[in-house]
Amino acid sequence: MAKLHLITYGCQMNEYDSERVAGLLRERQYELTDDAAAADVILVNTCAIREKAEDKVFSKLGELRRLKAGRPDLVIGVMGCMAQLQQGMVLRRAPQVDLVFGSPAIARVAELVERARREPRPVLETGEAPLVKITAKPPSAARLKAFVTVMEGCEKHCTFCVVPRTRGRERSHPPAAIVAEIEGLVAEGCREVTLLGQTVNAYGRDLTPPTDLAELFARVNDVAGLERIRFTTSNPYNLTPRLIRAMREVPKVCEWFHLPLQSGSDRVLERMNRGYTRARYLELVDALREAEPAMAFSTDIIVGFPGETEADFAATLEVVERVAFDNVFVFRYSRRPGTPAATMPEQVADDVKADRNRRVLEVAQRVGAARSAHLRGRTMEVLVDGASRRSTGELSGRTRCNRVVNFDGQGRAAVGDVVHVRVTDALPHSLRGMLTTPEEAVCWSK
Ligand code: 5AD
């Protein structure tokens, strides 16, 4: 067997894509190795969302170049978003690369790798291709939680974002193919799926007949043995009353919503072309909390978008405070080639971005800690997913609202169980708790 080494950067969809690649190549007798030096083929799955992501890839490619110097037969491939967007730059800055292909070409990875091994010149494949559901998985893929891509692409055209250029138009997988994939995962022991899409709540409108995420929830909910459904990422613009209702009514859908805000200032939201206002965002949060009081929110925020003033930024802080997010991911605005915001005047200085980054995190940590403290004393449903990172003998899992909980469950609970834990302590990054009434806990494994 030939040996394949995979290096993955970026989002969950990239992780999912890498798994598919491993699965497809396994069918052609490639076996995965953790050791780059032992590999015949190395594929780097890349991210282009921010400049930093690209820098990481180039420094990795620099390392691989040294490896290849001693082993001229080694094939190095670059795949994913940066490959799609910047194939010219990849080949210029990393001439040792033998293969460059974008995510639409993943279905043909085996053929591309074979060509790259044969042909002396680099193989380039960055065209559009029809969407195919790839179900090939590496043999090690059996696990408790899995990502499942339900749609690809994005047509939102936010002015800061490169994704419409890297992942193409919106294309949804048919519900039957998604359900079949999830049934397969559950048969191998999976208990929780996260449905993935760049604008996952726009799911299904391109299908004939059209469908939506609410309908997909209902279908996936019927998969026996599955415990939990999560989904990411949603855009407030497409958030329908039907989806809000489904979050309340479909039992396996968890009370956790990742809803990128990006900015709390209407002026900035408009310049970002986000399609909603601050008031609309808050209205959605209220509607979701009304439908499901336990709903936890996480969000993405960009600081230092071109033209963002101190007043705009203050408006963002206010929304963070008002929503009381459980978790906030903050990004400094990064100019992306070919996007409208990259050429806007009034680019914000790096030190201002750094300062705003720090200030959002401060507020986010404070409101997040208050949310955690609020959970103290409550009994929560936990899916046990492993041993606690800290101490041996302790188990760890997540609540439906996506919090990490560590608890002493030795001998009374095992990985894969759904148990009830009473929260005794709220630490900065996790909760601590005690197993309650184990005899009443729902344990699928027994
Ligand atoms: N600069 C900084 N952050 C960005 N994001 C997307 N594009 C950019 C950019 N050009 C952030 C957004 C998005 C998350 C995945 O990455 O907040 O929700």
Residues whose N, C-alpha, C, O or C-beta is under 5 A from the ligand:
A	BS01	5AD	I49 R50 F160 C161 P260 D300 I301 I302 F331 R332 Y333 S334 R336
